[in-house]
Amino acid sequence: DISEIARAAKGAGYKYICITDHSRSSAIANGLSPKRLAQQIKENRKLNEQLKGITVLAGTEVDILADGSLDFDNKLLAELDFVIAAIHSGLASSREKVTTRTLKAMDNPYVHCIAHPTGRLIGQREPMDIDIVAVIKHAAQTHTALEVNANPWRLDLKDTHCRMAIEAQVKLVIGTDAHSISGLGLMGFGVATAGRGWVTKADVLNTFSAAKIKSWAKSKLKA
């Protein structure tokens, strides 16, 4: 329940949260259909009229499909405050394929961030054979942020990649990867990883106010 998550986040000192459920291609994660996402956007807006002291941003973690296109169309993505895109399938594909998919997703004016860019699961799955230098360079060129995923099994971007990103003037987003209220407590792992990469507050989008994040996201349309 989004209202419960919002209240828990407020209790933890957050001024806003962004709800980024998976899209329909992530069936394992009960991904949302376009209809369900549209409904969630309406619910978020209604919730913001009722909640005091915390804002709920409407978002998604949309799947990057095999050809680099996205699981939702731009008309629906345009309704959202913040759009995260990620690869969840074909992780063992060639370096050229996974890199091209990611770069193409960043070309979309409604994609604001790439989640867990290397796809690693520590101790369980090797990272994709992705050209992280090309990804960081393209992120800088397309006004796209990269995620530092705070899930202790991910920590993706890792610290050395964080350093490379900020040196290229790429903004980062530290995400909890929370799939329940208890997941909100993972933020510290992401903050520690970013800190090891010499990341400062000014480099991290979600240290901004909700209004500033929204305007940063919208500015990609003009970039």
NORRAGI-V648053 format. One record per pair of residues at least 24 apart in sequence whose C-alpha atoms are under 10 Angstrom apart, sorted by the first residue. I is the first residue (numbers start at 1). J is the second residue. Records with the same first field share a line. If there is no record, write none. Layout:
# NORRAGI-V648053
I: J  J
This chain:
# NORRAGI-V648053
1: 180  181
2: 40  43  44  47  56  180  181
3: 43  44  47  48  50  51  56
4: 180  181
5: 56  178  180  181  182  184
6: 47  48  51  53  54  55  56  181
7: 51  52  53  54  181
8: 181  182  184
9: 54  181  184  185
10: 52  53  54  55
11: 54
12: 184  185
13: 53  54
14: 53  54  55
15: 52  53  54  55  56  209  210
16: 53  54  55  56  57  206  209  210
17: 54  55  56  57  58  59  206  210
18: 44  55  56  57  58  59  60  81  82  83  175  206  210
19: 44  56  57  58  59  60  61  81  82  83  178
20: 57  58  59  60  61  62  80  82  83  84  85  177  178  179
21: 58  59  60  61  62  84  179
22: 59  60  61  62  63  71  84  85  86  88
23: 60  61  62  63  64  70  71  72  85
24: 62  63  71  72
25: 62  63  64  65  70  71  72  88  89
26: 61  62  63  71  87  88  89
29: 179
31: 60  61  62  63
32: 60  61  62  72
33: 71  72
34: 71  72  73  76  77
35: 76
37: 72  76  77  79  80
38: 76  77  79  80
41: 76  79  80  81
42: 79
54: 210
55: 210  211
56: 81  210
57: 81  82  210  211  213  214
58: 82  83
59: 83  84
60: 84  85  111
61: 85  86  87  111  113  114  115
62: 86  87  88  111  114  115
63: 87  88  89  105  115
64: 88  89  98  101  102  104  105  114
65: 89  90  101  102  105
66: 90  93  97  98  100  101
67: 97  98  100  101  102  104  105
68: 97  98  99  100  101  102  103  104  105  106  107  108
69: 101  102  104  105  107  108
70: 101  104  105  108  111
73: 110
74: 108  109  110  111
75: 110
76: 110
77: 109  110  111
78: 109  110  111  218
79: 110
80: 110  214  217
81: 110  112  210  211  213  214  215  217  218
82: 110  111  112  113  213  214  216  217  218
83: 109  110  111  112  113  114  115  217
84: 110  111  112  113  114  115  116  144  145  146  147  173
85: 110  111  112  113  114  115  116  117  146
86: 113  114  115  116  117  118  119  147
87: 114  115  116  117  118  119  128
88: 116  119
89: 119
90: 128
91: 118  119  120  125  126  127  128  129  130
92: 126  127  128  129  130
93: 128  129  130
94: 128  129  130
95: 128  129  130  131
96: 129  130  131
97: 129  130
98: 128  129  130  131
99: 128  129  130  131  132  133  134  135
100: 130  131  134  135
102: 130  131  134  135  138  139
103: 134  135  136  137  138  139  142
104: 138
105: 144
106: 135  138  139  141  142  143  144  145
107: 138  139  141  142  143  144
108: 142  144  220  221
109: 142  143  144  217  218  219  220  221  222  223
110: 144  217  218  220  221
111: 142  143  144  145  217  220  221
112: 139  142  143  144  145  146  173  216  217  218  219  220
113: 139  143  144  145  146  147  171  172  173  217
114: 139  144  145  146  147  148  172  173
115: 145  146  147  148  149  156  157  173  174  175  177
116: 146  147  148  149  150  151  154  155  156  157  158  175  177
117: 146  147  148  149  156  157  158  161
118: 154  155  156  157  158
119: 154  155  156  157
120: 153  154  155  156  157  158
121: 151  152  153  154  155  156
122: 152  153  154  155  156
123: 153  154
124: 153  154
125: 153  154
127: 154  156
132: 157  161  164  165
133: 161  164  165  168
135: 165
136: 161  162  164  165  166  167  168  169  170
137: 164  165  168  169  170
138: 168  170
139: 165  168  169  170  171
140: 165  166  168  169  170  171
141: 168  169  170  223
142: 170  220  221  223
143: 169  170  171  216  217  219  220  221  222  223
144: 170  171  172  216  217  220
145: 169  170  171  172  173  203  204  205  217
146: 170  171  172  173  174  204  205
147: 171  172  173  174  175  176  190  204  205
148: 172  173  174  175  176  177  187  189  190  191  193  194  204
149: 173  174  175  176  177  178  186  187  189  190  191  193  194
150: 174  175  176  177  178  183  184  185  186  187  188  189  190  191  192  193  194
151: 175  176  177  178  183  184  185  186  187  188  189  190
152: 176  177  186  187  188  189  190  193
154: 189  190
155: 189  190  191  192  193  194
156: 190  193  194
157: 190  193  194  197
158: 190  193  194  196  197
159: 190  192  193  194  195  196  197  198  199
160: 193  194  196  197  198
161: 194  197
162: 193  194  195  196  197  198  199  203
163: 194  195  196  197  198  199
164: 197  198
165: 197  199  203
166: 197  198  199  200  202  203  204
167: 198  199
169: 203
170: 203  204
171: 199  202  203  204  205  206
172: 199  200  201  202  203  204  205  206
173: 203  204  205  206  207
174: 204  205  206  207
175: 206
